[in-house]
Amino acid sequence: MPRPRRHLTDELTARFVAIRADLDVPEEFPVETLALAARRANSAQSAGVEADRRDVELFSIDPAGSRDLDQALHLERVGSGYRFHYAIADVGHWIEPGDAIDVEARRRGSTIYCPDVRVPLHPTDLSEGAASLLAGTERPAILWTIDLDQQGVTSHVGVERAIVRNRRTLSYREVQDAIDAGGTDPQFRLLEEVGRLRLALEVERGGVSLDLPTQEVERVDGHYELRYERALDVERWNAQMSLCCGMAAAELMTCAGVGILRTLPAAEPETIDRLRLHSAALNVPWPTEMSYPQWVRSLDPATPAGAALMTQAARTLRGSNYLPFDGDLGADHRHHAIASDYAHVTAPLRRLVDRFANECVLAAAGRRRPPGWVLDALPELPGIMGSTAQLASRVDRAVVDLTEAATLAHLVGRTFPAVVTATGRNQSTVQLTEPAVIASIPGEVAIGTTLTLRLDVADLDGPTVGFSILD
């Protein structure tokens, strides 16, 4: 007999806690860190901040229910082009180098997200309180002012520390629904207009954009569900605003000769050759004159062949890293998926490196060297961020594996359509349409092959999910 959903949800929550304990995820903050964060949160917001930009009518767009709000924006027309303001939470305002909050943040590296809880980078008194750009509050921020021409190309960049006020906090779904319903909010329409221009520029640069659904575990009506999530249009447009800032930040730092970049190597020619062979085998056109980025954009992930090829294409976007520099940048410092130099600066509440990169950006804008404590930290950041990325990936994989087993536990013996998305080492990866499960089966089956699978086992202990091929 299947377990009642409420009991299964309670069991999953307990097992999520166990996963974090097994992987040494640092859930609890030291007492001294919490005490210091509470004192800082009650200190003067505007101390040491010279610019007052509360006149800028900012709004923020985030996943529903978010409290750790890193960014808020405002767009306007200026002549034949555009100006957009992008406010980023000024985490450095609240932290002193070497204090208890700084030490703990360096230990954590980033916020880790689980279906039941967030394990934050900073104490919530700051990350969801005093430092967060919550609606109706005045906050210290790093404020970008970026002018774009009528094609969306950056023509002028300014960045400063300022006090700002977020007027509205909205969810992606709220904004998307308003746009789809024909709403006339000028900010939403400008976001769409500028976002589309920036997407077109990404295509011109040769950026690689994967529209591949992600496998997510969400809590819905008191229980956990697996879903395939595809980005909404408004998420893509908003991401372009963040990318624009990241590219501008990279340019400021490279011109100054000191900072830290986010890099991704170009795909090896042998990898592209293999993708061409896969594409030909699945009868998906890839003309000789079509570039790799153009081919990726032509794929339809709703088809078995498109889903398989896009999964293969995702494997070319591996090897991302951080490159600290003070002087010589080296031969290749680009982020090849973005097709530009790029830096992480827009999520300092959730990602450690952004706080240091922002100090480098502000120093570059002021034509001065970054502080010594920033320069000392730069060489350490790639290792910290690499370790936290590995930990977050292990947590995510364990959570998804467990939820897959729980989702399928009462369906043993049922059959499911699936498509093979990867193969090798005497096994194949298959993607079910419903439920949102990605699993392995024994044997090497050609990618893009559609199969009917029978579920033979789904056990939360392990967790273990096993399928056999019927045809």
matplotlib code that plots the C-alpha trace (Angstrom):
import matplotlib.pyplot as plt

x = [0.0, 1.4, 2.2, 0.0, 1.4, 1.7, 3.8, 5.9, 6.5, 7.6, 9.9, 11.4, 12.0, 13.8, 15.9, 16.7, 18.1, 20.1, 21.6, 22.8, 24.3, 26.0, 27.5, 28.6, 26.5, 27.0, 23.4, 24.0, 26.0, 28.4, 26.9, 29.3, 28.5, 24.8, 25.3, 27.5, 25.0, 22.2, 24.2, 25.2, 21.6, 20.5, 23.2, 22.7, 21.9, 23.4, 26.7, 29.5, 27.3, 27.6, 25.1, 21.3, 19.5, 16.1, 14.6, 15.2, 11.9, 13.4, 11.5, 12.7, 11.8, 12.5, 11.1, 7.9, 8.5, 12.2, 13.6, 17.3, 16.9, 20.2, 19.0, 16.4, 16.2, 14.6, 14.5, 13.8, 14.1, 16.8, 16.8, 16.8, 18.2, 17.8, 19.1, 18.8, 19.7, 20.7, 21.0, 22.9, 22.8, 26.0, 27.0, 30.4, 28.6, 27.8, 31.0, 34.5, 37.4, 38.3, 35.2, 33.1, 30.6, 33.5, 35.2, 32.0, 31.1, 34.4, 33.8, 30.4, 31.1, 27.5, 23.9, 22.7, 19.1, 17.1, 13.3, 12.7, 15.2, 17.8, 21.2, 22.3, 25.7, 25.1, 22.9, 19.3, 19.4, 21.4, 20.6, 16.8, 16.8, 19.0, 21.1, 18.2, 16.6, 13.1, 10.3, 9.5, 12.9, 16.0, 19.2, 22.8, 23.5, 26.0, 24.1, 24.9, 23.8, 24.2, 23.2, 22.4, 21.9, 18.9, 20.3, 20.9, 24.7, 26.3, 27.4, 28.2, 28.7, 28.6, 28.8, 28.6, 27.7, 24.3, 21.2, 18.3, 14.6, 12.9, 9.3, 8.0, 8.8, 7.4, 7.6, 8.6, 5.2, 3.4, 5.3, 5.0, 1.2, 0.9, 2.8, 0.9, -2.4, -1.5, -0.6, 0.7, 3.2, 5.9, 8.7, 7.5, 7.3, 10.8, 12.2, 10.8, 12.1, 15.6, 15.8, 15.0, 17.6, 20.2, 19.3, 19.8, 23.2, 24.0, 23.2, 25.4, 28.3, 28.1, 26.8, 25.6, 22.1, 20.6, 16.8, 17.0, 14.3, 15.8, 14.8, 13.4, 12.1, 9.4, 7.1, 3.6, 0.5, 2.5, 4.2, 7.2, 7.0, 9.5, 9.0, 10.7, 11.0, 11.7, 12.7, 9.9, 10.6, 10.8, 13.5, 15.5, 15.1, 16.0, 19.0, 20.2, 20.2, 22.4, 24.7, 25.0, 26.3, 28.6, 30.1, 30.5, 32.1, 34.6, 35.5, 36.1, 38.4, 40.3, 41.0, 42.2, 44.4, 43.1, 40.0, 38.4, 36.6, 34.2, 35.6, 34.5, 36.7, 35.6, 34.4, 37.2, 37.0, 36.7, 33.6, 32.0, 32.8, 31.1, 28.0, 27.9, 28.0, 25.2, 23.1, 23.5, 22.6, 19.3, 18.6, 18.8, 20.1, 23.5, 24.7, 28.4, 28.0, 25.9, 28.0, 27.8, 25.8, 23.3, 22.8, 22.2, 19.5, 17.9, 17.2, 13.7, 14.0, 10.4, 11.4, 13.3, 16.2, 16.3, 16.3, 19.1, 21.2, 20.7, 21.8, 24.9, 25.5, 25.3, 28.4, 30.4, 29.7, 31.9, 35.1, 33.9, 36.2, 37.3, 40.4, 41.9, 44.4, 46.7, 48.5, 48.8, 45.4, 46.8, 45.8, 42.1, 40.0, 36.6, 33.4, 32.8, 29.1, 28.5, 31.1, 32.5, 34.6, 32.3, 32.3, 30.0, 28.9, 25.1, 24.4, 26.6, 24.0, 24.2, 27.7, 30.9, 33.0, 30.6, 31.4, 35.1, 34.5, 32.3, 35.1, 37.4, 34.7, 34.2, 38.0, 38.3, 35.5, 37.3, 40.7, 42.3, 43.7, 41.3, 41.9, 44.6, 42.2, 40.5, 43.8, 44.9, 41.6, 41.5, 43.8, 41.8, 38.4, 38.6, 39.3, 36.5, 33.9, 35.0, 34.5, 31.1, 29.9, 30.9, 29.0, 25.9, 25.9, 26.2, 23.4, 21.2, 21.9, 21.2, 17.9, 16.7, 17.7, 15.7, 12.7, 12.7, 12.6, 9.8, 7.8, 8.1, 7.7, 4.0, 4.4, 6.6, 5.5, 4.2, 5.6, 6.9, 7.9, 11.5, 14.2, 17.9, 19.9, 23.4, 25.3, 28.7, 30.5, 28.0, 25.0, 22.6, 20.8, 17.1, 14.6, 11.0, 8.4, 6.1, 7.1, 10.1, 12.7, 16.2, 17.7, 20.3, 19.7, 22.2, 23.7, 24.6, 21.6, 22.0, 21.0, 17.7, 16.2, 12.7, 12.0, 9.3, 10.6, 9.2, 9.9, 11.3, 12.4, 12.0, 13.4, 14.1, 16.9, 19.8, 18.0, 17.5, 15.5, 15.7, 14.2, 14.2, 13.6, 10.5, 11.1]
y = [0.0, 3.4, 5.7, 8.7, 11.8, 13.7, 10.9, 10.6, 14.4, 14.2, 11.4, 13.3, 16.4, 14.3, 12.7, 16.1, 17.1, 13.9, 14.6, 18.0, 16.4, 13.6, 16.1, 18.5, 21.4, 24.2, 24.9, 26.7, 29.9, 30.4, 32.4, 35.2, 35.5, 35.8, 38.3, 40.5, 40.3, 41.4, 44.4, 45.4, 45.0, 47.6, 50.1, 53.2, 52.2, 55.3, 55.6, 56.3, 56.3, 59.6, 59.4, 59.5, 57.9, 57.2, 59.1, 56.1, 54.1, 50.6, 47.4, 43.8, 40.5, 37.2, 33.8, 33.9, 34.1, 35.2, 37.4, 37.5, 40.2, 41.1, 43.2, 45.9, 47.8, 50.7, 51.4, 54.6, 56.0, 58.5, 60.0, 57.2, 54.8, 53.6, 54.0, 51.4, 51.5, 48.3, 48.3, 45.5, 44.9, 46.4, 43.5, 45.1, 47.9, 45.4, 43.4, 44.4, 42.4, 39.5, 39.8, 36.9, 37.4, 37.5, 34.4, 32.4, 33.6, 32.4, 29.0, 28.7, 30.3, 30.5, 30.0, 26.3, 25.8, 22.8, 22.1, 22.5, 25.3, 27.7, 27.4, 31.1, 32.5, 35.3, 35.3, 36.1, 39.3, 40.6, 38.4, 38.5, 41.7, 44.8, 44.1, 42.8, 45.2, 44.6, 46.7, 49.8, 49.9, 52.2, 50.3, 50.8, 49.5, 49.5, 51.4, 50.9, 53.5, 52.1, 53.8, 51.8, 52.9, 52.0, 48.6, 47.9, 48.3, 49.8, 53.4, 54.6, 53.0, 54.5, 52.8, 54.1, 53.4, 54.9, 54.7, 53.4, 52.5, 49.5, 50.4, 47.0, 43.4, 41.1, 37.5, 36.3, 34.8, 38.0, 40.0, 37.4, 37.1, 40.9, 41.0, 38.1, 39.7, 42.9, 45.0, 48.4, 48.8, 50.9, 49.1, 45.7, 46.8, 48.4, 45.3, 43.2, 45.7, 46.0, 42.3, 41.3, 43.7, 42.3, 38.7, 39.7, 41.1, 37.8, 36.0, 38.4, 37.8, 34.1, 33.3, 29.8, 29.7, 26.4, 26.3, 23.0, 22.4, 21.9, 19.2, 20.9, 19.7, 22.0, 22.1, 22.4, 22.4, 20.9, 18.1, 17.7, 17.4, 16.9, 19.2, 20.2, 23.9, 26.1, 29.7, 32.3, 35.0, 37.6, 35.5, 35.6, 39.4, 40.0, 37.8, 40.0, 43.0, 41.1, 39.9, 43.5, 44.5, 41.5, 42.4, 46.0, 45.0, 42.8, 45.6, 48.0, 45.5, 44.5, 48.1, 48.7, 45.6, 44.0, 42.0, 38.6, 37.2, 34.3, 32.2, 29.3, 27.6, 27.2, 23.8, 21.6, 21.0, 17.2, 17.8, 19.8, 17.1, 14.5, 16.7, 16.9, 13.1, 12.8, 15.5, 13.6, 10.3, 11.9, 13.6, 17.0, 19.5, 21.2, 22.9, 23.4, 27.2, 27.1, 27.9, 25.9, 28.6, 28.9, 25.2, 25.1, 27.8, 25.8, 22.7, 22.0, 20.5, 19.4, 16.7, 13.5, 14.3, 18.0, 17.0, 14.5, 16.9, 19.8, 17.5, 16.7, 20.3, 21.2, 19.0, 21.5, 24.2, 22.7, 23.9, 27.3, 28.9, 32.2, 34.0, 36.5, 38.8, 41.7, 42.7, 39.9, 38.4, 35.4, 34.1, 33.2, 35.0, 35.0, 33.3, 31.5, 30.8, 34.5, 35.3, 38.1, 38.9, 38.5, 38.8, 37.8, 40.9, 40.8, 38.3, 39.2, 38.1, 34.5, 34.3, 35.2, 36.2, 39.0, 41.0, 41.1, 41.7, 44.7, 46.2, 45.8, 47.5, 50.4, 50.9, 50.8, 53.3, 55.6, 55.1, 53.6, 50.3, 47.9, 47.7, 45.4, 42.9, 42.4, 41.9, 39.4, 37.4, 37.3, 34.2, 32.3, 32.8, 30.2, 27.4, 28.5, 28.9, 25.6, 23.7, 25.3, 24.5, 20.9, 20.7, 22.4, 20.0, 16.9, 18.2, 18.8, 15.4, 13.6, 15.6, 14.8, 11.1, 10.8, 12.7, 10.5, 7.4, 8.8, 9.9, 6.5, 4.3, 3.6, 3.0, -0.1, -2.3, 0.6, 1.5, 4.9, 6.5, 7.9, 9.3, 8.5, 11.7, 10.3, 7.0, 5.6, 3.4, 0.6, 2.6, 5.2, 8.2, 8.4, 11.2, 10.4, 12.9, 12.4, 12.3, 14.5, 11.7, 11.3, 7.9, 5.4, 2.1, -0.7, -0.9, 1.7, 2.9, 5.5, 9.0, 10.2, 6.7, 6.6, 3.7, 2.1, 1.4, -0.7, 0.5, -2.5, -0.9, 2.5, 2.4, 5.4, 3.5, 4.0, 5.7, 3.3, 3.6, 0.8, 0.4, -2.3, -1.8, -3.3, -2.2]
z = [0.0, -0.9, 2.0, 2.6, 0.9, 4.2, 5.8, 2.7, 2.8, 6.4, 5.6, 2.7, 4.8, 7.4, 4.7, 3.2, 6.6, 6.7, 3.2, 4.4, 7.6, 5.6, 3.2, 6.0, 4.8, 7.4, 8.4, 11.7, 12.0, 14.9, 17.8, 17.4, 13.7, 14.4, 17.2, 14.9, 12.1, 14.4, 15.6, 12.1, 10.9, 13.5, 12.6, 10.4, 6.8, 5.2, 7.2, 4.8, 1.7, -0.2, -3.0, -2.5, -5.4, -3.8, -6.7, -9.0, -9.1, -8.8, -8.9, -8.4, -10.1, -8.3, -7.7, -5.7, -2.0, -2.2, 0.6, -0.4, -3.0, -4.7, -7.5, -8.5, -11.8, -13.6, -17.3, -19.3, -22.8, -23.4, -26.8, -29.3, -26.8, -23.3, -19.8, -17.1, -13.5, -11.8, -8.0, -6.4, -2.6, -1.1, 1.1, 1.7, 3.5, 6.3, 6.6, 7.7, 6.4, 8.7, 11.0, 12.0, 9.1, 6.6, 8.0, 7.9, 4.4, 3.1, 4.7, 3.0, -0.4, -1.5, -0.6, -1.0, -2.0, -1.0, -1.4, 2.4, 3.3, 2.1, 3.7, 3.3, 2.7, 5.3, 8.4, 7.6, 9.6, 6.7, 3.7, 4.2, 6.2, 6.4, 3.3, 1.1, -1.4, 0.0, -1.3, 0.6, 2.3, 1.9, 1.4, 0.6, -2.9, -5.7, -8.4, -12.1, -14.6, -18.1, -21.3, -24.4, -28.0, -30.1, -30.8, -27.1, -27.4, -24.2, -24.8, -21.3, -17.9, -14.4, -11.0, -7.5, -3.9, -3.2, -1.0, -3.0, -2.5, -4.1, -4.9, -5.9, -5.4, -8.1, -9.1, -12.6, -13.0, -12.0, -14.6, -17.3, -16.8, -16.9, -20.2, -21.7, -20.7, -22.7, -19.6, -20.2, -17.3, -19.0, -17.0, -18.1, -21.7, -21.6, -20.0, -22.9, -25.5, -24.1, -23.2, -26.8, -28.1, -25.8, -26.8, -30.4, -29.6, -27.9, -31.1, -33.1, -30.6, -31.1, -27.6, -26.8, -25.2, -24.1, -23.7, -21.9, -19.2, -15.7, -13.3, -10.1, -6.8, -5.5, -2.5, -3.8, -1.5, 1.3, -0.6, -2.9, -6.7, -9.5, -12.4, -15.6, -15.6, -18.6, -18.2, -18.8, -21.3, -18.6, -16.9, -20.1, -20.4, -16.8, -17.1, -20.0, -17.7, -15.2, -18.1, -19.3, -15.9, -15.7, -19.1, -18.1, -14.8, -16.7, -19.0, -16.1, -14.4, -17.5, -18.3, -14.7, -14.9, -11.7, -10.7, -11.1, -14.2, -14.7, -17.6, -19.7, -22.3, -25.9, -27.0, -28.4, -32.2, -31.5, -29.4, -32.1, -34.6, -32.4, -32.1, -35.9, -36.1, -33.5, -35.4, -38.7, -37.1, -35.8, -39.1, -37.5, -40.1, -39.4, -42.6, -43.0, -43.0, -39.7, -36.6, -33.4, -31.5, -34.4, -34.5, -30.7, -31.1, -33.9, -31.7, -30.4, -26.9, -27.1, -29.7, -28.7, -31.0, -29.9, -26.2, -26.7, -28.8, -26.4, -23.5, -25.4, -26.2, -22.5, -22.0, -24.0, -21.4, -18.8, -17.2, -15.9, -13.5, -11.9, -13.1, -10.6, -12.1, -11.2, -14.3, -17.0, -17.9, -19.8, -23.3, -22.9, -20.3, -22.1, -21.1, -24.4, -23.8, -23.4, -26.1, -24.0, -21.0, -18.0, -14.2, -11.4, -9.6, -9.4, -6.6, -3.6, -1.0, -2.4, -3.9, -2.1, -5.1, -6.1, -3.0, -3.9, -7.6, -6.7, -4.7, -7.7, -10.0, -7.7, -7.4, -11.2, -11.6, -9.2, -10.9, -7.8, -6.7, -4.8, -1.1, 0.1, 1.8, -1.6, -3.4, -0.8, -1.2, -5.0, -5.4, -2.8, -4.4, -7.3, -4.8, -2.4, -5.2, -6.8, -3.5, -2.8, -6.4, -5.9, -2.6, -4.0, -6.9, -4.6, -2.5, -5.5, -7.0, -3.7, -3.3, -6.8, -6.6, -3.4, -4.7, -7.9, -5.8, -3.7, -6.8, -8.4, -5.2, -5.8, -9.6, -9.7, -12.6, -14.7, -18.1, -19.2, -22.5, -22.4, -24.7, -24.5, -23.9, -23.3, -23.6, -22.7, -20.3, -20.8, -19.7, -21.1, -19.6, -20.2, -19.7, -18.8, -20.0, -16.9, -14.1, -14.4, -13.9, -15.4, -14.8, -16.0, -17.7, -18.5, -22.0, -24.6, -26.6, -29.4, -28.2, -29.4, -29.3, -27.9, -25.5, -23.5, -20.0, -17.1, -13.6, -11.7, -8.4, -6.6, -3.1, -0.9, 0.8, -1.4, -3.1, -6.0, -9.2, -11.8, -15.2, -17.9, -21.6, -23.1, -26.7]

ax = plt.figure().add_subplot(projection="3d")
ax.plot(x, y, z, "-o")
ax.set_aspect("equal")
plt.show()
